[in-house]
């Protein structure tokens, strides 16, 4: 036991870097406080914001009217004014998030500073003006790559998903005769277990090369979950520990719930092969593509 102690202490201190005040509060509310206090906290939260949602109805309508049409369609009835007040009440660092959602997210140039992640600058490989000059060469390469057909199953699934996204208004067919001034990538399918995921390659058309970052994005990994469980079990007296069960949640088409900025909607296109045809279709984007930085 004495031999293992230093290593256990080191392991705990290493994982505990993931535990901030918010996570400590979550453990306290769920495991240490009387259950009625958590129930009351939840009821008070919903009463407050349900009432506020009604008061902001006119402001929500006014904001929707200011949005570009395709952004308004993608966002539907999302209450962004209410969401902005909730974020402000929580002192969330990204004060421009609602503004970016309402305008549509950029796919080129420097991304907005969120102030959520630690600063770390990453310059774009090329400027948007340089890409404009090189777009014809990029486009020719993308079009040529479409002649290398995938297996029938992948092409059929990719085209079926494309038709579904057209129906939902996430993408649109561009049937114009010219691709001048456009950045043309390639849409294709890949197998992920039993699922086929559709990828929109925004690197082959050069668009991803124009993206600059002000921050280093850090996503929660299994270390974060291990830290939370470890902290919860250490904090909660043994006799109060509940039976631990697990459940995962996955947002349905999460990135499709947000729109593309009009400037990038105007220029980004994807070629996608049609099964049984030697001609490819060209699509544009109303909502975010899976394959852009």
C-alpha positions in Angstrom: 0.0 0.0 0.0 2.8 2.4 0.9 4.5 1.7 -2.4 1.4 2.4 -4.5 0.5 5.6 -2.6 2.8 8.1 -4.4 1.6 6.8 -7.8 -2.1 7.0 -6.8 -1.6 10.6 -5.7 0.2 11.5 -8.9 -2.6 9.9 -11.0 -5.3 11.8 -9.1 -3.5 15.2 -9.3 -2.9 14.6 -13.0 -6.6 13.9 -13.8 -7.9 16.6 -11.4 -6.7 19.3 -13.8 -10.0 18.6 -15.7 -12.1 19.3 -12.6 -13.1 23.0 -12.4 -15.6 24.8 -10.1 -18.5 24.0 -12.4 -17.8 20.2 -12.2 -17.4 20.4 -8.5 -20.8 22.0 -8.3 -22.3 19.3 -10.5 -21.0 16.6 -8.2 -22.3 18.4 -5.1 -25.8 19.0 -6.5 -26.2 15.5 -7.7 -24.6 13.4 -5.0 -24.3 15.4 -1.8 -27.2 17.8 -1.6 -30.7 16.5 -0.7 -32.5 15.5 -3.9 -35.3 18.1 -3.4 -32.7 20.9 -3.8 -31.6 19.7 -7.2 -35.3 19.3 -8.3 -36.0 22.9 -7.1 -33.0 24.2 -9.0 -34.2 22.6 -12.2 -37.8 23.9 -11.7 -36.6 27.4 -11.0 -34.4 27.4 -14.1 -37.3 26.4 -16.4 -39.8 28.7 -14.8 -37.4 31.7 -15.3 -36.5 31.0 -18.9 -39.9 29.8 -20.0 -41.3 33.1 -18.8 -38.5 35.0 -20.4 -39.0 33.2 -23.8 -42.5 34.6 -24.0 -41.3 38.1 -23.2 -38.7 37.9 -26.0 -41.0 36.6 -28.7 -41.1 40.0 -30.6 -37.3 40.3 -30.4 -36.9 36.8 -31.7 -39.1 37.6 -34.7 -37.1 40.9 -35.4 -33.8 39.0 -35.3 -35.1 36.3 -37.7 -36.2 39.1 -40.2 -32.6 40.4 -40.2 -31.1 37.0 -41.1 -30.3 35.9 -44.7 -33.1 33.7 -46.0 -31.1 30.5 -46.1 -29.9 31.1 -42.5 -33.5 31.7 -41.3 -34.5 28.4 -43.0 -31.7 26.4 -41.5 -32.2 27.8 -37.9 -35.9 27.4 -37.9 -37.5 28.5 -34.7 -34.4 28.5 -32.5 -34.6 31.2 -29.9 -31.3 32.9 -30.3 -32.1 36.1 -28.3 -33.1 33.9 -25.4 -30.0 31.7 -25.9 -27.8 34.9 -25.8 -29.4 36.0 -22.5 -28.8 32.5 -21.0 -25.1 32.5 -22.1 -24.7 36.0 -20.6 -26.3 34.9 -17.4 -23.9 32.0 -17.2 -21.0 34.4 -18.0 -20.1 32.3 -21.0 -16.8 33.8 -22.5 -17.9 33.8 -26.2 -19.9 37.0 -26.5 -20.2 36.8 -30.3 -21.6 33.3 -30.5 -25.2 34.3 -31.1 -24.1 36.9 -33.6 -22.1 34.3 -35.5 -25.0 31.8 -35.5 -27.4 34.5 -36.8 -25.0 35.6 -39.6 -23.9 32.1 -40.6 -20.4 30.7 -39.9 -17.5 31.5 -42.0 -15.6 28.7 -43.8 -12.6 30.9 -44.9 -10.3 33.4 -43.4 -9.6 33.9 -39.7 -12.1 32.3 -37.4 -13.7 34.4 -34.6 -12.0 34.4 -31.2 -14.3 32.5 -28.8 -12.2 33.2 -25.6 -13.2 29.7 -24.5 -10.0 27.9 -25.6 -6.4 28.9 -24.9 -4.8 31.4 -27.3 -2.6 29.8 -30.0 -2.3 31.4 -33.4 -2.3 29.3 -36.6 -1.8 31.2 -39.8 -3.6 30.2 -43.0 -1.5 28.5 -45.6 -2.8 31.0 -48.2 -5.0 34.0 -48.3 -8.5 34.0 -49.9 -7.2 36.4 -52.6 -4.5 33.9 -53.5 -7.0 31.1 -53.6 -9.1 33.1 -56.1 -6.1 33.3 -58.4 -5.4 29.5 -58.0 -9.0 28.3 -58.0 -9.0 27.1 -61.6 -6.1 24.7 -61.0 -7.7 23.4 -57.8 -11.1 23.0 -59.6 -9.5 21.1 -62.5 -7.9 18.7 -60.0 -11.1 18.1 -58.1 -13.1 17.5 -61.3 -10.5 15.1 -62.5 -10.6 13.2 -59.3 -14.4 12.7 -59.7 -13.6 10.4 -62.7 -12.1 7.9 -60.3 -15.3 6.2 -59.3 -16.0 4.6 -55.9 -17.7 1.3 -55.5 -21.4 1.2 -56.3 -22.5 0.9 -52.7 -20.6 4.0 -51.6 -21.8 6.1 -54.6 -25.4 5.0 -54.1 -25.4 5.9 -50.4 -23.6 9.2 -51.0 -26.1 10.2 -53.7 -29.1 9.1 -51.6 -27.8 11.2 -48.7 -27.3 14.2 -51.1 -30.9 13.9 -52.3 -32.1 13.8 -48.7 -30.1 16.9 -47.9 -31.6 18.7 -50.9 -35.1 17.9 -49.7 -34.3 19.2 -46.2 -32.8 22.4 -47.6 -29.3 21.7 -46.2 -27.7 21.8 -49.7 -28.9 22.9 -53.1 -28.2 21.9 -56.7 -26.2 24.4 -58.7 -27.2 23.9 -62.3 -25.4 26.9 -63.7 -23.2 26.4 -66.7 -20.1 28.1 -65.2 -18.0 27.4 -62.1 -16.1 30.7 -62.5 -15.4 32.2 -59.1 -16.3 29.0 -57.3 -14.2 26.6 -55.2 -15.2 23.1 -56.2 -14.4 20.2 -53.8 -15.4 16.6 -53.9 -18.2 14.8 -52.0 -17.7 11.1 -51.3 -18.7 8.4 -48.8 -16.6 6.4 -46.4 -17.5 3.4 -44.3 -17.5 3.8 -40.5 -18.5 0.4 -39.1 -22.0 -0.3 -40.4 -22.6 3.3 -41.3 -21.6 5.3 -44.4 -20.6 8.9 -43.6 -20.6 11.6 -46.4 -17.5 13.8 -46.5 -17.3 17.2 -48.2 -13.6 17.6 -49.0 -12.9 21.3 -48.6 -9.2 20.8 -48.7 -8.9 19.6 -52.3 -10.5 22.9 -53.4 -8.2 25.0 -51.3 -10.8 26.5 -49.0 -9.4 24.9 -45.8 -6.0 26.3 -46.6 -7.3 29.8 -46.1 -8.5 29.2 -42.6 -6.6 30.9 -39.7 -7.1 30.2 -36.0 -6.6 32.3 -32.9 -7.1 29.4 -30.5 -6.1 25.8 -29.9 -9.3 23.8 -29.8 -9.5 21.2 -27.0 -12.3 18.6 -26.9 -13.2 16.6 -23.8 -11.7 13.1 -24.1 -12.0 9.9 -22.0 -9.6 11.5 -19.5 -12.2 14.1 -18.7 -14.9 11.4 -18.0 -12.4 9.4 -15.9 -11.5 12.6 -13.9 -15.2 13.4 -13.3 -16.1 9.8 -12.2 -13.0 9.6 -10.0 -13.7 12.9 -8.4 -17.4 12.0 -7.8 -16.6 8.7 -6.2 -13.9 10.2 -4.0 -16.2 13.0 -2.9 -19.3 11.0 -2.2 -19.3 8.9 1.0 -19.5 5.2 0.2 -22.9 4.7 1.7 -24.4 7.5 -0.5 -22.9 6.4 -3.8 -25.7 5.5 -6.3 -25.6 2.6 -8.7 -23.5 3.9 -11.7 -25.1 3.5 -15.1 -24.0 4.9 -18.4 -25.9 6.4 -21.4 -24.6 8.2 -24.4 -26.4 11.0 -26.3 -25.6 12.0 -29.9 -27.1 15.2 -31.5 -28.9 14.4 -34.7 -27.0 16.0 -37.6 -25.5 18.5 -35.2 -23.5 20.5 -37.7 -26.4 20.7 -40.1 -28.3 22.8 -37.6 -26.1 25.8 -38.3 -25.8 27.9 -41.5 -23.0 28.9 -43.8 -22.1 32.6 -44.1 -23.5 34.1 -47.3 -20.0 34.9 -48.6 -18.9 31.3 -48.4 -22.3 30.0 -49.5 -21.8 32.0 -52.7 -18.4 30.4 -53.6 -18.2 26.8 -52.1 -19.4 24.0 -54.3 -19.0 20.2 -54.3 -19.0 17.7 -57.1 -20.8 14.5 -56.4 -21.1 11.5 -58.7 -24.5 10.2 -59.7 -24.9 6.4 -59.7 -25.2 5.1 -63.3 -24.2 8.4 -64.9 -20.9 9.7 -66.2 -21.9 13.3 -65.3 -21.5 14.6 -61.7 -23.8 17.0 -60.0 -22.7 20.2 -58.3 -24.1 21.3 -55.0 -23.9 24.3 -52.8 -24.4 24.6 -49.0 -26.9 26.3 -46.8 -25.8 24.5 -43.7 -22.3 23.5 -42.5 -20.4 20.8 -44.6 -18.7 17.9 -42.9 -15.1 18.5 -44.1 -14.5 22.2 -43.6 -12.2 23.5 -40.9 
